[in-house]
Amino acid sequence: MQATAQAQPNIALVKYWGKRDIGHNLPAVGSISITLDAPHTRTTVSFSDRLLQDEFLLNGKHEASMLGRVSTCLDTLRALSGSSLKARVESENDFPTGAGLASSASGFAALVRAGAAALELDLDIQQLADLARRGSGSAARSLLGGFVELSLPSPGSESTPVSSLCKADEWPLSVAIAITSSAAKSVGSTEGMERSRLTSAYYPAWVDSQEADLARARQAIAKRDFQALAEVSEYSCLKMHGLAMASEPGMMYFNGATVECLHQVRALRAQGVPVFFTIDAGPQVKAVCLPEALEQVSRALAEIPGVQKIIPCGLGDGSRLVQG
């Protein structure tokens, strides 16, 4: 009763920030993302009658702080299968964890895929998405590849529809990720979202304006309009970080190198280079560009003091079984 799955992080272009229902981890707004092809999480789930409790290892070390969320996800899978067996979960990230690179999204997308396979559950994407979302609000998007939308549940429902807007090979953009810190962020996304909801005067406007941003992004993707996608993505990114900064106490996820990267991306675009930026809750900058610009963008960002390394990516597929 063992299976291994792999998932890649996804990067939101129209951002998710805020929860409608904390208990069920329901988002307050819809979101649109791209799934990457290079960084990945690989997770093995092994159920055994020799275990007295669940175990969770991340990069070879027991991770007690995440065990509760992992066990809650496994409990739902166990309930569906009628099993009471405990599990050992071993997860490996080949990129910084908890540092604004969507490691929880890829982690829970891989977890539900491997856990369901280990228990021989035949679940469709929507069922897997609802399970993954309970562990991490953005994890449902990593189950699919390319451009993905996570929508709000219909009235009376707890299911958040996830859908593909465009496959990775239908509009093959590239991404240069500028790593400016490998440290875990001081305020996690879950805590940060709730702080913004409770304290920021900007929060109602953030929620009310989201549908317009989603519509703009959908249209840009449908038309393969890079400039339009750049405009709405940067707008959503800066609006989310403005919301975080205007919370009490304010949350500043940027560092100095982050800001310099933003200026560099804007300067490149002013020179005619097809590139735009987006940043999640962390200091890492994702520069999205057309494939022919990836080398130039990567080189320019690598020259900025404080940038530790560049991870070049394309768009990738969703989570998948690699064993089991």
JOZI-V502663 format. One record per residue. N is the residue number from 1. RES is the residue in three letters. OMEGA is omega in whole degrees, -180 to 180 (none if undefined). BURIAL is I if it has 24 or more other ideal C-beta (glycine too) atoms within 12 Angstrom, else O. D_LAST is the distance of its C-alpha to the last C-alpha in whole Angstrom. Layout:
N,RES,OMEGA,BURIAL,D_LAST + N,RES,OMEGA,BURIAL,D_LAST
//
This chain:
1,MET,-176,I,8 + 2,GLN,176,I,6 + 3,ALA,179,I,4 + 4,THR,179,I,6 + 5,ALA,178,I,8 + 6,GLN,176,I,12 + 7,ALA,177,I,15 + 8,GLN,174,I,19 + 9,PRO,170,I,22 + 10,ASN,-178,I,24 + 11,ILE,-178,I,28 + 12,ALA,173,I,30 + 13,LEU,167,I,33 + 14,VAL,-162,I,35 + 15,LYS,171,I,34 + 16,TYR,177,I,32 + 17,TRP,180,I,35 + 18,GLY,-178,I,36 + 19,LYS,175,I,34 + 20,ARG,-177,I,36 + 21,ASP,-177,O,34 + 22,ILE,-177,O,33 + 23,GLY,180,O,32 + 24,HIS,178,O,29 + 25,ASN,179,I,29 + 26,LEU,-180,I,30 + 27,PRO,177,I,32 + 28,ALA,-178,I,35 + 29,VAL,172,I,35 + 30,GLY,-178,I,33 + 31,SER,177,I,31 + 32,ILE,-174,I,31 + 33,SER,169,I,28 + 34,ILE,177,I,27 + 35,THR,-176,I,23 + 36,LEU,-179,I,23 + 37,ASP,-170,I,22 + 38,ALA,179,I,22 + 39,PRO,-180,I,22 + 40,HIS,170,I,18 + 41,THR,175,I,16 + 42,ARG,-173,I,13 + 43,THR,175,I,12 + 44,THR,178,I,9 + 45,VAL,-179,I,10 + 46,SER,176,I,10 + 47,PHE,-177,I,12 + 48,SER,176,O,15 + 49,ASP,178,O,18 + 50,ARG,-180,O,20 + 51,LEU,177,O,20 + 52,LEU,178,O,23 + 53,GLN,178,O,22 + 54,ASP,175,I,20 + 55,GLU,178,I,19 + 56,PHE,177,I,19 + 57,LEU,177,I,19 + 58,LEU,-177,I,20 + 59,ASN,175,O,21 + 60,GLY,-178,O,21 + 61,LYS,176,O,23 + 62,HIS,-176,O,23 + 63,GLU,-175,I,24 + 64,ALA,-175,O,26 + 65,SER,-179,O,27 + 66,MET,-173,I,24 + 67,LEU,-179,I,23 + 68,GLY,180,O,25 + 69,ARG,179,I,23 + 70,VAL,-179,I,19 + 71,SER,178,I,20 + 72,THR,178,I,22 + 73,CYS,179,I,19 + 74,LEU,179,I,17 + 75,ASP,179,I,20 + 76,THR,177,I,20 + 77,LEU,179,I,16 + 78,ARG,180,I,17 + 79,ALA,180,O,20 + 80,LEU,-176,O,19 + 81,SER,-177,O,16 + 82,GLY,-180,O,19 + 83,SER,174,I,18 + 84,SER,-177,O,20 + 85,LEU,175,I,17 + 86,LYS,-174,I,18 + 87,ALA,170,I,15 + 88,ARG,-179,I,15 + 89,VAL,179,I,14 + 90,GLU,-174,I,14 + 91,SER,180,I,15 + 92,GLU,172,I,17 + 93,ASN,175,I,20 + 94,ASP,179,O,21 + 95,PHE,-178,I,24 + 96,PRO,-177,I,27 + 97,THR,176,I,26 + 98,GLY,-174,I,28 + 99,ALA,179,I,30 + 100,GLY,178,I,30 + 101,LEU,174,I,27 + 102,ALA,179,I,25 + 103,SER,178,I,23 + 104,SER,178,I,22 + 105,ALA,179,I,21 + 106,SER,-179,I,18 + 107,GLY,-178,I,17 + 108,PHE,174,I,17 + 109,ALA,177,I,16 + 110,ALA,-178,I,13 + 111,LEU,-177,I,13 + 112,VAL,179,I,13 + 113,ARG,-179,I,10 + 114,ALA,-179,I,8 + 115,GLY,179,I,10 + 116,ALA,180,I,10 + 117,ALA,-180,I,7 + 118,ALA,179,I,7 + 119,LEU,179,I,10 + 120,GLU,175,O,9 + 121,LEU,179,I,12 + 122,ASP,-176,O,13 + 123,LEU,177,O,15 + 124,ASP,-176,O,17 + 125,ILE,-178,I,18 + 126,GLN,177,I,21 + 127,GLN,177,I,19 + 128,LEU,-179,I,17 + 129,ALA,180,I,20 + 130,ASP,176,I,22 + 131,LEU,-179,I,19 + 132,ALA,-178,I,19 + 133,ARG,178,I,23 + 134,ARG,177,I,24 + 135,GLY,179,I,22 + 136,SER,-173,I,24 + 137,GLY,-179,I,26 + 138,SER,-175,I,25 + 139,ALA,-180,I,21 + 140,ALA,-177,I,21 + 141,ARG,180,I,22 + 142,SER,175,I,20 + 143,LEU,180,I,17 + 144,LEU,-179,I,20 + 145,GLY,177,I,21 + 146,GLY,180,I,25 + 147,PHE,-171,I,27 + 148,VAL,175,I,26 + 149,GLU,171,I,28 + 150,LEU,-174,I,28 + 151,SER,177,I,31 + 152,LEU,178,I,32 + 153,PRO,175,I,32 + 154,SER,-179,O,34 + 155,PRO,180,O,37 + 156,GLY,-178,O,36 + 157,SER,174,O,32 + 158,GLU,-179,O,30 + 159,SER,178,I,27 + 160,THR,-177,I,27 + 161,PRO,176,I,27 + 162,VAL,-175,I,25 + 163,SER,177,I,26 + 164,SER,177,I,26 + 165,LEU,-177,I,29 + 166,CYS,-179,I,29 + 167,LYS,-176,O,26 + 168,ALA,-177,I,25 + 169,ASP,179,O,27 + 170,GLU,173,O,30 + 171,TRP,-170,I,31 + 172,PRO,176,I,30 + 173,LEU,176,I,32 + 174,SER,-180,I,31 + 175,VAL,171,I,31 + 176,ALA,180,I,33 + 177,ILE,177,I,32 + 178,ALA,178,I,35 + 179,ILE,-179,I,34 + 180,THR,175,I,37 + 181,SER,176,I,35 + 182,SER,-179,O,32 + 183,ALA,174,O,33 + 184,ALA,-179,I,32 + 185,LYS,-174,I,34 + 186,SER,178,O,37 + 187,VAL,179,I,36 + 188,GLY,-176,I,33 + 189,SER,-178,I,32 + 190,THR,178,I,32 + 191,GLU,-178,O,35 + 192,GLY,179,I,37 + 193,MET,-179,I,36 + 194,GLU,177,I,38 + 195,ARG,179,I,41 + 196,SER,-179,I,41 + 197,ARG,-175,I,41 + 198,LEU,-169,O,44 + 199,THR,-174,O,46 + 200,SER,177,I,46 + 201,ALA,-179,O,49 + 202,TYR,-171,I,47 + 203,TYR,179,I,44 + 204,PRO,179,O,45 + 205,ALA,177,O,46 + 206,TRP,-179,I,43 + 207,VAL,-176,I,41 + 208,ASP,-176,O,44 + 209,SER,-172,I,43 + 210,GLN,-176,I,40 + 211,GLU,178,O,40 + 212,ALA,178,O,42 + 213,ASP,179,I,40 + 214,LEU,-180,I,37 + 215,ALA,178,O,39 + 216,ARG,-179,I,41 + 217,ALA,178,I,37 + 218,ARG,-179,I,36 + 219,GLN,-180,O,39 + 220,ALA,179,I,39 + 221,ILE,-180,I,35 + 222,ALA,-178,O,36 + 223,LYS,-175,O,39 + 224,ARG,-177,O,37 + 225,ASP,-174,O,40 + 226,PHE,-178,I,39 + 227,GLN,179,O,43 + 228,ALA,178,O,42 + 229,LEU,178,I,39 + 230,ALA,-176,I,40 + 231,GLU,-177,I,43 + 232,VAL,-179,I,41 + 233,SER,179,I,38 + 234,GLU,178,I,40 + 235,TYR,180,I,42 + 236,SER,-180,I,39 + 237,CYS,-177,I,38 + 238,LEU,178,I,42 + 239,LYS,179,I,42 + 240,MET,-180,I,39 + 241,HIS,173,I,41 + 242,GLY,177,I,44 + 243,LEU,179,I,43 + 244,ALA,-180,I,41 + 245,MET,-178,I,45 + 246,ALA,173,O,47 + 247,SER,-178,I,45 + 248,GLU,-5,O,47 + 249,PRO,-177,O,46 + 250,GLY,-180,O,45 + 251,MET,179,I,42 + 252,MET,-179,O,42 + 253,TYR,-180,I,39 + 254,PHE,162,I,41 + 255,ASN,-176,I,42 + 256,GLY,-180,O,45 + 257,ALA,177,I,42 + 258,THR,-177,I,41 + 259,VAL,179,I,44 + 260,GLU,176,I,45 + 261,CYS,179,I,42 + 262,LEU,178,I,43 + 263,HIS,-179,O,46 + 264,GLN,179,I,45 + 265,VAL,179,I,43 + 266,ARG,179,O,46 + 267,ALA,178,O,48 + 268,LEU,-179,I,46 + 269,ARG,177,I,46 + 270,ALA,178,O,49 + 271,GLN,178,O,50 + 272,GLY,179,O,48 + 273,VAL,-178,I,44 + 274,PRO,-177,I,41 + 275,VAL,171,I,40 + 276,PHE,-177,I,39 + 277,PHE,166,I,38 + 278,THR,-177,I,36 + 279,ILE,175,I,35 + 280,ASP,-179,I,33 + 281,ALA,-177,I,34 + 282,GLY,-175,I,34 + 283,PRO,-175,I,36 + 284,GLN,-179,I,34 + 285,VAL,175,I,35 + 286,LYS,179,I,33 + 287,ALA,-178,I,36 + 288,VAL,-175,I,34 + 289,CYS,170,I,36 + 290,LEU,-173,I,36 + 291,PRO,-177,I,35 + 292,GLU,-179,O,38 + 293,ALA,-172,I,39 + 294,LEU,-178,I,36 + 295,GLU,180,O,38 + 296,GLN,180,I,41 + 297,VAL,-180,I,39 + 298,SER,-179,I,37 + 299,ARG,-179,O,40 + 300,ALA,180,I,43 + 301,LEU,-179,I,40 + 302,ALA,-178,I,40 + 303,GLU,-177,O,44 + 304,ILE,177,I,44 + 305,PRO,-180,O,45 + 306,GLY,175,I,42 + 307,VAL,-174,I,39 + 308,GLN,177,I,37 + 309,LYS,177,O,35 + 310,ILE,174,I,33 + 311,ILE,178,I,30 + 312,PRO,-177,I,30 + 313,CYS,164,I,27 + 314,GLY,174,I,27 + 315,LEU,-174,I,25 + 316,GLY,179,I,22 + 317,ASP,179,I,19 + 318,GLY,-178,I,17 + 319,SER,-177,I,14 + 320,ARG,174,I,11 + 321,LEU,174,I,7 + 322,VAL,175,O,7 + 323,GLN,175,O,4 + 324,GLY,none,I,0
//
